[in-house]
């Protein structure tokens, strides 16, 4: 029997999957052809109420809980990773940070636009010498009359080149750093001293870009500070629960689609007068993938139910993110092997999935960071 998050969400899944297959899959093909995310993608997801799902209704969002959000994340990941980025851009680190810690003016300024996709946000934490070791960041924010002067550089910022606002993490107290000396600043596009100095294309889809953001004597007012000027690191870490669970759900969805594609190919492809599906080597690869997917799904859903019930998940979110992100890598590798040359050629979904899912073992905390957190909890 297949595990489901709740009976109510199980009833919604077929309709969501049908919409993804009928409406989003054609857009996914256009994304692969053009190398860009068309406005139609935003419109279709907006019409379904999937943008800003985790934001409250009075802020223009969907008012959904983490269970519903991750169900949609799982289903859209079966089509194209770009759709998961639209969900994250409107319910991820920056929107949720503003919701939880923003002033009334900041919420009014940003949340409605972010929830509908009219405005775009990015999260500026990583630097050339500070990724997983975020406390080593060099970007500085110096207090001045009426505001702050920011100097530094952020790198590998997803969507940073198109963002209307970036939540920039910067050191406000060099002695305290992650222990009360890092601030979060909402920096608007067009602010003097804020420049996009490079745009990188990832190993995955051509449409997925990472921006390098440079701040040179960039002055922002006091009103740009999100929460306490020294609590930016805590603000960032506080959003990781939903982020890691969202990534885990996307991994489960992508893996499930990959195994389904592999099974279809195995039933259609013949070698030496025999279907691939009749060969034990292929059967065992499909079975191993199905087993790992169901184990990942079961643990993810239990963790989601605990979070939705208000329980502290502890390191369960790290376990989910570690296992799911590494699981989808193994499933993708088997899928390419089952497809043979077809799995290596651009234009086929399996090849693109193989490249896209590699990101998951790095973003939202690397596998090594997750292992460190899990081990720390075991040994404390």
C-alpha positions as a Markdown table, in Angstrom:
| # | Residue | x | y | z |
|---|---|---|---|---|
| 1 | Unk | 0.0 | 0.0 | 0.0 |
| 2 | Unk | 1.3 | 3.5 | -0.9 |
| 3 | Unk | 1.8 | 5.9 | 1.9 |
| 4 | Unk | -0.1 | 9.3 | 1.6 |
| 5 | Unk | 0.3 | 12.4 | 3.7 |
| 6 | Unk | -3.4 | 12.5 | 4.8 |
| 7 | Unk | -6.6 | 11.0 | 3.4 |
| 8 | Unk | -7.7 | 14.4 | 2.3 |
| 9 | Unk | -4.6 | 15.2 | 0.4 |
| 10 | Unk | -4.6 | 11.7 | -1.2 |
| 11 | Unk | -8.0 | 12.6 | -2.8 |
| 12 | Unk | -6.4 | 15.8 | -4.2 |
| 13 | Unk | -3.4 | 14.1 | -5.7 |
| 14 | Unk | -5.0 | 12.8 | -8.9 |
| 15 | Unk | -6.4 | 16.2 | -9.8 |
| 16 | Unk | -3.0 | 17.9 | -9.2 |
| 17 | Unk | -1.2 | 15.2 | -11.2 |
| 18 | Unk | -3.7 | 15.6 | -14.1 |
| 19 | Unk | -3.1 | 19.4 | -14.2 |
| 20 | Unk | 0.7 | 18.9 | -14.1 |
| 21 | Unk | 0.6 | 16.4 | -17.0 |
| 22 | Unk | -1.9 | 18.3 | -19.1 |
| 23 | Unk | -0.9 | 21.9 | -18.5 |
| 24 | Unk | 2.6 | 22.0 | -17.0 |
| 25 | Unk | 4.3 | 19.3 | -19.1 |
| 26 | Unk | 3.9 | 21.2 | -22.4 |
| 27 | Unk | 5.4 | 24.3 | -20.6 |
| 28 | Unk | 8.3 | 22.1 | -19.4 |
| 29 | Unk | 9.0 | 21.3 | -23.0 |
| 30 | Unk | 9.0 | 25.0 | -23.9 |
| 31 | Unk | 11.4 | 25.7 | -21.0 |
| 32 | Unk | 13.8 | 23.1 | -22.4 |
| 33 | Unk | 13.5 | 24.5 | -25.9 |
| 34 | Unk | 13.9 | 28.2 | -25.0 |
| 35 | Unk | 16.1 | 28.0 | -21.9 |
| 36 | Unk | 13.8 | 30.4 | -20.1 |
| 37 | Unk | 10.8 | 30.2 | -17.8 |
| 38 | Unk | 7.8 | 31.7 | -19.7 |
| 39 | Unk | 5.3 | 33.9 | -18.1 |
| 40 | Unk | 2.7 | 31.2 | -18.8 |
| 41 | Unk | 4.4 | 29.1 | -16.1 |
| 42 | Unk | 3.8 | 31.8 | -13.5 |
| 43 | Unk | 0.2 | 32.3 | -14.7 |
| 44 | Unk | -0.8 | 28.6 | -14.6 |
| 45 | Unk | 0.6 | 28.2 | -11.1 |
| 46 | Unk | -1.0 | 31.4 | -10.0 |
| 47 | Unk | -4.4 | 30.3 | -11.2 |
| 48 | Unk | -4.1 | 27.1 | -9.2 |
| 49 | Unk | -3.2 | 29.1 | -6.0 |
| 50 | Unk | 0.2 | 27.5 | -5.8 |
| 51 | Unk | 2.2 | 30.7 | -5.6 |
| 52 | Unk | 2.7 | 31.9 | -2.1 |
| 53 | Unk | 1.0 | 28.8 | -0.7 |
| 54 | Unk | 2.6 | 29.1 | 2.7 |
| 55 | Unk | 1.7 | 32.8 | 3.1 |
| 56 | Unk | -1.6 | 33.7 | 4.8 |
| 57 | Unk | -4.6 | 34.6 | 2.7 |
| 58 | Unk | -4.6 | 38.2 | 4.1 |
| 59 | Unk | -1.1 | 38.6 | 2.6 |
| 60 | Unk | -2.2 | 37.3 | -0.8 |
| 61 | Unk | -1.1 | 33.8 | -0.2 |
| 62 | Unk | -2.8 | 30.4 | -0.1 |
| 63 | Unk | -2.9 | 29.9 | 3.6 |
| 64 | Unk | -1.8 | 26.2 | 3.1 |
| 65 | Unk | 0.1 | 24.1 | 5.6 |
| 66 | Unk | 3.4 | 22.4 | 5.0 |
| 67 | Unk | 1.7 | 19.1 | 4.1 |
| 68 | Unk | -0.3 | 20.6 | 1.2 |
| 69 | Unk | 2.8 | 22.6 | 0.1 |
| 70 | Unk | 5.0 | 19.6 | -0.1 |
| 71 | Unk | 2.4 | 17.6 | -1.9 |
| 72 | Unk | 2.3 | 20.2 | -4.7 |
| 73 | Unk | 6.1 | 20.4 | -4.6 |
| 74 | Unk | 6.3 | 16.6 | -5.1 |
| 75 | Unk | 3.9 | 16.6 | -8.0 |
| 76 | Unk | 5.3 | 19.6 | -10.0 |
| 77 | Unk | 8.8 | 18.1 | -9.5 |
| 78 | Unk | 7.6 | 15.2 | -11.6 |
| 79 | Unk | 7.5 | 17.6 | -14.6 |
| 80 | Unk | 10.4 | 20.1 | -14.3 |
| 81 | Unk | 12.6 | 21.4 | -11.5 |
| 82 | Unk | 11.8 | 25.0 | -12.6 |
| 83 | Unk | 8.3 | 24.7 | -11.3 |
| 84 | Unk | 9.6 | 23.8 | -7.8 |
| 85 | Unk | 11.7 | 27.1 | -8.0 |
| 86 | Unk | 8.5 | 29.1 | -8.5 |
| 87 | Unk | 7.0 | 27.5 | -5.4 |
| 88 | Unk | 10.1 | 28.2 | -3.4 |
| 89 | Unk | 10.5 | 31.8 | -4.7 |
| 90 | Unk | 7.0 | 32.6 | -3.4 |
| 91 | Unk | 7.0 | 30.5 | -0.2 |
| 92 | Unk | 10.7 | 30.2 | 0.5 |
| 93 | Unk | 13.3 | 31.8 | 2.6 |
| 94 | Unk | 12.8 | 35.5 | 1.8 |
| 95 | Unk | 8.9 | 35.6 | 1.7 |
| 96 | Unk | 8.7 | 33.5 | 4.9 |
| 97 | Unk | 11.4 | 35.6 | 6.6 |
| 98 | Unk | 9.4 | 38.8 | 5.8 |
| 99 | Unk | 6.2 | 37.1 | 7.1 |
| 100 | Unk | 7.8 | 36.0 | 10.4 |
| 101 | Unk | 10.1 | 38.9 | 11.1 |
| 102 | Unk | 9.1 | 41.9 | 9.0 |
| 103 | Unk | 7.6 | 45.1 | 10.2 |
| 104 | Unk | 4.1 | 46.0 | 9.1 |
| 105 | Unk | 5.5 | 48.3 | 6.5 |
| 106 | Unk | 7.8 | 45.6 | 5.1 |
| 107 | Unk | 4.9 | 43.1 | 4.9 |
| 108 | Unk | 2.7 | 45.6 | 3.1 |
| 109 | Unk | 5.5 | 46.5 | 0.7 |
| 110 | Unk | 6.5 | 43.0 | -0.3 |
| 111 | Unk | 4.2 | 40.1 | 0.6 |
| 112 | Unk | 1.3 | 40.7 | -1.8 |
| 113 | Unk | 3.6 | 41.1 | -4.8 |
| 114 | Unk | 5.7 | 38.1 | -3.8 |
| 115 | Unk | 2.7 | 35.9 | -3.1 |
| 116 | Unk | 1.4 | 36.5 | -6.6 |
| 117 | Unk | 4.7 | 36.3 | -8.4 |
| 118 | Unk | 4.4 | 39.9 | -9.5 |
| 119 | Unk | 7.6 | 40.6 | -7.6 |
| 120 | Unk | 10.5 | 38.2 | -7.4 |
| 121 | Unk | 12.8 | 37.6 | -4.4 |
| 122 | Unk | 16.2 | 36.0 | -3.8 |
| 123 | Unk | 18.1 | 35.0 | -0.7 |
| 124 | Unk | 21.7 | 36.3 | -0.4 |
| 125 | Unk | 23.7 | 34.2 | 1.9 |
| 126 | Unk | 26.4 | 32.3 | 0.0 |
| 127 | Unk | 29.7 | 34.0 | -0.9 |
| 128 | Unk | 32.9 | 32.8 | -2.7 |
| 129 | Unk | 34.4 | 31.8 | 0.6 |
| 130 | Unk | 31.2 | 31.2 | 2.7 |
| 131 | Unk | 28.6 | 28.7 | 1.6 |
| 132 | Unk | 27.9 | 25.9 | 4.1 |
| 133 | Unk | 30.2 | 27.8 | 6.5 |
| 134 | Unk | 27.9 | 30.8 | 6.5 |
| 135 | Unk | 29.5 | 32.2 | 9.7 |
| 136 | Unk | 32.6 | 32.9 | 7.6 |
| 137 | Unk | 30.9 | 35.5 | 5.4 |
| 138 | Unk | 32.8 | 38.7 | 4.6 |
| 139 | Unk | 30.0 | 40.9 | 3.5 |
| 140 | Unk | 29.8 | 43.8 | 6.0 |
| 141 | Unk | 27.0 | 46.2 | 7.0 |
| 142 | Unk | 28.3 | 49.3 | 8.8 |
| 143 | Unk | 25.8 | 51.4 | 10.7 |
| 144 | Unk | 25.6 | 55.1 | 9.6 |
| 145 | Unk | 23.2 | 57.9 | 10.4 |
| 146 | Unk | 19.7 | 56.8 | 9.3 |
| 147 | Unk | 20.9 | 53.5 | 7.8 |
| 148 | Unk | 23.6 | 51.0 | 6.9 |
| 149 | Unk | 26.4 | 50.8 | 4.3 |
| 150 | Unk | 26.9 | 47.4 | 2.8 |
| 151 | Unk | 30.1 | 46.2 | 1.1 |
| 152 | Unk | 30.7 | 42.6 | -0.1 |
| 153 | Unk | 29.8 | 40.0 | -2.7 |
| 154 | Unk | 27.3 | 37.2 | -2.8 |
| 155 | Unk | 27.6 | 34.3 | -5.2 |
| 156 | Unk | 25.5 | 31.4 | -6.5 |
| 157 | Unk | 22.3 | 33.3 | -5.6 |
| 158 | Unk | 19.3 | 31.5 | -7.3 |
| 159 | Unk | 17.3 | 34.1 | -9.2 |
| 160 | Unk | 19.5 | 36.9 | -7.9 |
| 161 | Unk | 19.8 | 38.5 | -11.4 |
| 162 | Unk | 16.1 | 39.0 | -11.7 |
| 163 | Unk | 15.0 | 39.6 | -8.1 |
| 164 | Unk | 13.1 | 42.8 | -7.1 |
| 165 | Unk | 14.4 | 42.4 | -3.6 |
| 166 | Unk | 17.2 | 40.3 | -2.0 |
| 167 | Unk | 17.5 | 39.4 | 1.6 |
| 168 | Unk | 21.2 | 40.1 | 2.1 |
| 169 | Unk | 22.9 | 38.6 | 5.1 |
| 170 | Unk | 25.8 | 40.8 | 6.3 |
| 171 | Unk | 28.1 | 40.9 | 9.3 |
| 172 | Unk | 27.1 | 43.7 | 11.7 |
| 173 | Unk | 29.4 | 42.8 | 14.5 |
| 174 | Unk | 32.7 | 41.1 | 13.6 |
| 175 | Unk | 33.2 | 39.7 | 17.1 |
| 176 | Unk | 29.8 | 38.1 | 17.5 |
| 177 | Unk | 29.2 | 37.0 | 13.9 |
| 178 | Unk | 26.7 | 34.1 | 13.9 |
| 179 | Unk | 26.1 | 34.6 | 17.7 |
| 180 | Unk | 24.3 | 37.9 | 17.3 |
| 181 | Unk | 26.4 | 39.7 | 14.8 |
| 182 | Unk | 24.8 | 39.0 | 11.4 |
| 183 | Unk | 21.9 | 41.1 | 10.1 |
| 184 | Unk | 19.3 | 40.5 | 7.4 |
| 185 | Unk | 18.7 | 43.4 | 5.0 |
| 186 | Unk | 16.0 | 43.8 | 2.3 |
| 187 | Unk | 17.9 | 45.4 | -0.6 |
| 188 | Unk | 15.8 | 46.5 | -3.6 |
| 189 | Unk | 16.8 | 46.2 | -7.2 |
| 190 | Unk | 18.1 | 49.5 | -8.4 |
| 191 | Unk | 19.6 | 50.6 | -5.1 |
| 192 | Unk | 22.9 | 52.5 | -5.8 |
| 193 | Unk | 25.9 | 50.3 | -5.1 |
| 194 | Unk | 24.0 | 47.1 | -5.7 |
| 195 | Unk | 25.0 | 45.4 | -9.0 |
| 196 | Unk | 24.5 | 42.0 | -10.7 |
| 197 | Unk | 28.1 | 41.4 | -11.8 |
| 198 | Unk | 27.8 | 37.9 | -13.3 |
| 199 | Unk | 25.1 | 35.3 | -14.2 |
| 200 | Unk | 26.0 | 31.6 | -14.1 |
| 201 | Unk | 24.2 | 28.7 | -15.8 |
| 202 | Unk | 24.0 | 25.6 | -13.8 |
| 203 | Unk | 24.7 | 22.0 | -14.6 |
| 204 | Unk | 20.9 | 21.5 | -14.9 |
| 205 | Unk | 18.3 | 23.3 | -17.1 |
| 206 | Unk | 19.4 | 26.3 | -19.1 |
| 207 | Unk | 16.6 | 28.2 | -17.5 |
| 208 | Unk | 18.1 | 28.0 | -14.0 |
| 209 | Unk | 20.5 | 30.8 | -13.4 |
| 210 | Unk | 22.6 | 31.9 | -10.4 |
| 211 | Unk | 23.6 | 35.5 | -9.9 |
| 212 | Unk | 26.7 | 37.1 | -8.5 |
| 213 | Unk | 25.7 | 40.2 | -6.5 |
| 214 | Unk | 28.2 | 42.9 | -5.6 |
| 215 | Unk | 27.6 | 45.6 | -3.0 |
| 216 | Unk | 29.9 | 48.7 | -3.1 |
| 217 | Unk | 29.1 | 51.3 | -0.5 |
| 218 | Unk | 25.4 | 50.3 | -0.9 |
| 219 | Unk | 23.4 | 52.4 | 1.5 |
| 220 | Unk | 20.0 | 51.2 | 2.8 |
| 221 | Unk | 17.8 | 52.8 | 5.3 |
| 222 | Unk | 17.0 | 51.5 | 8.8 |
| 223 | Unk | 13.7 | 50.4 | 7.4 |
| 224 | Unk | 15.5 | 47.8 | 5.3 |
| 225 | Unk | 16.6 | 45.8 | 8.3 |
| 226 | Unk | 14.6 | 42.6 | 8.8 |
| 227 | Unk | 14.0 | 42.1 | 12.5 |
| 228 | Unk | 16.9 | 42.7 | 14.9 |
| 229 | Unk | 20.2 | 43.8 | 13.2 |
| 230 | Unk | 22.0 | 41.0 | 15.0 |
| 231 | Unk | 19.6 | 38.2 | 14.5 |
| 232 | Unk | 19.9 | 37.7 | 10.7 |
| 233 | Unk | 21.6 | 34.3 | 11.0 |
| 234 | Unk | 18.8 | 33.0 | 13.3 |
| 235 | Unk | 16.2 | 34.3 | 10.8 |
| 236 | Unk | 17.9 | 32.4 | 8.0 |
| 237 | Unk | 18.2 | 29.2 | 10.0 |
| 238 | Unk | 14.6 | 29.4 | 11.1 |
| 239 | Unk | 13.4 | 29.0 | 7.5 |
| 240 | Unk | 15.4 | 25.8 | 6.9 |
| 241 | Unk | 12.7 | 23.4 | 8.1 |
| 242 | Unk | 10.3 | 24.1 | 5.3 |
| 243 | Unk | 13.1 | 24.5 | 2.8 |
| 244 | Unk | 14.6 | 21.1 | 3.5 |
| 245 | Unk | 11.2 | 19.4 | 3.5 |
| 246 | Unk | 10.3 | 21.1 | 0.3 |
| 247 | Unk | 13.5 | 19.8 | -1.3 |
| 248 | Unk | 12.9 | 16.3 | 0.0 |
| 249 | Unk | 9.4 | 16.3 | -1.5 |
| 250 | Unk | 10.8 | 17.5 | -4.9 |
| 251 | Unk | 13.3 | 14.6 | -4.8 |
| 252 | Unk | 10.6 | 12.1 | -4.1 |
| 253 | Unk | 8.5 | 13.4 | -7.0 |
| 254 | Unk | 11.4 | 13.5 | -9.4 |
| 255 | Unk | 12.5 | 9.9 | -8.4 |
| 256 | Unk | 8.9 | 8.6 | -8.8 |
| 257 | Unk | 8.7 | 10.0 | -12.3 |
| 258 | Unk | 12.1 | 8.7 | -13.3 |
| 259 | Unk | 11.2 | 5.2 | -12.2 |
| 260 | Unk | 7.9 | 5.4 | -14.1 |
| 261 | Unk | 9.7 | 6.5 | -17.3 |
| 262 | Unk | 12.2 | 3.6 | -16.8 |
| 263 | Unk | 9.4 | 1.0 | -16.4 |
| 264 | Unk | 7.7 | 2.3 | -19.5 |
| 265 | Unk | 10.9 | 2.2 | -21.5 |
| 266 | Unk | 11.7 | -1.3 | -20.2 |
| 267 | Unk | 8.4 | -2.6 | -21.4 |
| 268 | Unk | 8.8 | -1.0 | -24.9 |
| 269 | Unk | 12.5 | -1.7 | -25.6 |
| 270 | Unk | 13.7 | -5.0 | -26.9 |
| 271 | Unk | 17.2 | -6.4 | -27.2 |
| 272 | Unk | 18.2 | -9.7 | -28.6 |
| 273 | Unk | 14.6 | -10.6 | -29.0 |
| 274 | Unk | 13.6 | -10.0 | -25.4 |
| 275 | Unk | 11.9 | -7.0 | -23.7 |
| 276 | Unk | 14.1 | -5.2 | -21.2 |
| 277 | Unk | 11.3 | -5.6 | -18.7 |
| 278 | Unk | 11.8 | -9.4 | -18.8 |
| 279 | Unk | 15.5 | -9.2 | -17.8 |
| 280 | Unk | 16.2 | -9.7 | -14.2 |
| 281 | Unk | 19.0 | -7.1 | -14.1 |
| 282 | Unk | 16.5 | -4.4 | -15.2 |
| 283 | Unk | 13.8 | -5.7 | -12.9 |
| 284 | Unk | 16.1 | -5.5 | -9.9 |
| 285 | Unk | 17.1 | -1.9 | -10.7 |
| 286 | Unk | 13.4 | -0.9 | -10.9 |
| 287 | Unk | 12.7 | -2.7 | -7.7 |
| 288 | Unk | 15.6 | -1.1 | -5.8 |
| 289 | Unk | 14.4 | 2.3 | -7.0 |
| 290 | Unk | 10.8 | 1.6 | -6.0 |
| 291 | Unk | 11.9 | 0.5 | -2.5 |
| 292 | Unk | 14.0 | 3.5 | -1.9 |
| 293 | Unk | 11.3 | 5.9 | -3.1 |
| 294 | Unk | 8.7 | 4.4 | -0.8 |
| 295 | Unk | 11.0 | 4.4 | 2.2 |
| 296 | Unk | 11.9 | 8.1 | 1.5 |
| 297 | Unk | 8.2 | 9.0 | 1.0 |
| 298 | Unk | 7.1 | 7.3 | 4.3 |
| 299 | Unk | 9.7 | 9.0 | 6.5 |
| 300 | Unk | 9.1 | 12.4 | 4.8 |
| 301 | Unk | 5.3 | 12.2 | 5.3 |
| 302 | Unk | 5.7 | 11.2 | 8.9 |
| 303 | Unk | 8.0 | 14.2 | 9.5 |
| 304 | Unk | 5.6 | 16.5 | 7.7 |
| 305 | Unk | 2.7 | 15.3 | 9.9 |
| 306 | Unk | 4.8 | 16.0 | 13.0 |
| 307 | Unk | 5.7 | 19.5 | 11.8 |
| 308 | Unk | 2.1 | 20.2 | 10.8 |
| 309 | Unk | 1.0 | 19.1 | 14.3 |
| 310 | Unk | 3.4 | 21.6 | 15.9 |
| 311 | Unk | 6.0 | 19.1 | 17.0 |
| 312 | Unk | 9.7 | 19.9 | 16.9 |
| 313 | Unk | 11.1 | 17.6 | 14.2 |
| 314 | Unk | 14.7 | 17.9 | 15.5 |
| 315 | Unk | 17.2 | 16.4 | 13.0 |
| 316 | Unk | 14.4 | 14.6 | 11.1 |
| 317 | Unk | 14.4 | 17.4 | 8.5 |
| 318 | Unk | 18.2 | 16.8 | 8.0 |
| 319 | Unk | 17.6 | 13.0 | 7.7 |
| 320 | Unk | 14.9 | 13.6 | 5.1 |
| 321 | Unk | 17.0 | 16.0 | 3.1 |
| 322 | Unk | 20.0 | 13.8 | 3.2 |
| 323 | Unk | 18.3 | 10.5 | 2.3 |
| 324 | Unk | 15.9 | 11.9 | -0.3 |
| 325 | Unk | 18.5 | 13.9 | -2.2 |
| 326 | Unk | 20.9 | 11.0 | -2.3 |
| 327 | Unk | 18.1 | 8.6 | -3.1 |
| 328 | Unk | 17.0 | 10.5 | -6.2 |
| 329 | Unk | 20.6 | 10.5 | -7.4 |
| 330 | Unk | 20.7 | 6.7 | -7.3 |
| 331 | Unk | 17.3 | 6.5 | -9.0 |
| 332 | Unk | 18.4 | 8.9 | -11.8 |
| 333 | Unk | 21.6 | 6.9 | -12.4 |
| 334 | Unk | 19.7 | 3.7 | -12.8 |
| 335 | Unk | 17.2 | 5.4 | -15.1 |
| 336 | Unk | 20.0 | 6.6 | -17.4 |
| 337 | Unk | 21.4 | 3.0 | -17.4 |
| 338 | Unk | 18.0 | 1.5 | -18.2 |
| 339 | Unk | 17.5 | 4.0 | -21.1 |
| 340 | Unk | 21.0 | 3.4 | -22.5 |
| 341 | Unk | 22.0 | 6.0 | -25.1 |
| 342 | Unk | 18.6 | 7.6 | -24.9 |
| 343 | Unk | 19.4 | 8.6 | -21.3 |
| 344 | Unk | 22.5 | 10.5 | -22.5 |
| 345 | Unk | 21.0 | 12.6 | -25.2 |
| 346 | Unk | 19.7 | 16.2 | -24.8 |
| 347 | Unk | 16.0 | 16.5 | -25.5 |
| 348 | Unk | 15.0 | 13.4 | -23.5 |
| 349 | Unk | 13.5 | 13.9 | -20.1 |
| 350 | Unk | 15.7 | 11.4 | -18.3 |
| 351 | Unk | 18.9 | 13.2 | -19.4 |
| 352 | Unk | 17.5 | 16.5 | -18.1 |
| 353 | Unk | 16.3 | 15.0 | -14.9 |
| 354 | Unk | 19.7 | 13.5 | -14.3 |
| 355 | Unk | 21.4 | 16.9 | -14.5 |
| 356 | Unk | 18.7 | 18.8 | -12.6 |
| 357 | Unk | 18.6 | 16.6 | -9.6 |
| 358 | Unk | 22.3 | 16.9 | -8.9 |
| 359 | Unk | 21.7 | 20.3 | -7.3 |
| 360 | Unk | 19.7 | 18.7 | -4.5 |
| 361 | Unk | 22.8 | 17.3 | -2.8 |
| 362 | Unk | 24.3 | 20.8 | -2.6 |
| 363 | Unk | 21.5 | 23.4 | -2.1 |
| 364 | Unk | 19.6 | 23.9 | 1.2 |
| 365 | Unk | 22.7 | 22.5 | 3.0 |
| 366 | Unk | 25.0 | 19.9 | 1.5 |
| 367 | Unk | 24.9 | 16.2 | 2.3 |
| 368 | Unk | 28.0 | 16.7 | 4.4 |
| 369 | Unk | 26.3 | 19.4 | 6.5 |
| 370 | Unk | 23.3 | 17.2 | 7.1 |
| 371 | Unk | 25.5 | 14.4 | 8.3 |
| 372 | Unk | 27.3 | 16.7 | 10.6 |
| 373 | Unk | 24.0 | 17.9 | 12.1 |
| 374 | Unk | 22.7 | 14.4 | 12.5 |
| 375 | Unk | 25.9 | 13.2 | 14.1 |
| 376 | Unk | 26.0 | 16.2 | 16.4 |
| 377 | Unk | 22.5 | 15.3 | 17.6 |
| 378 | Unk | 23.5 | 11.7 | 18.2 |
| 379 | Unk | 26.7 | 12.6 | 20.1 |
| 380 | Unk | 25.4 | 15.5 | 22.2 |
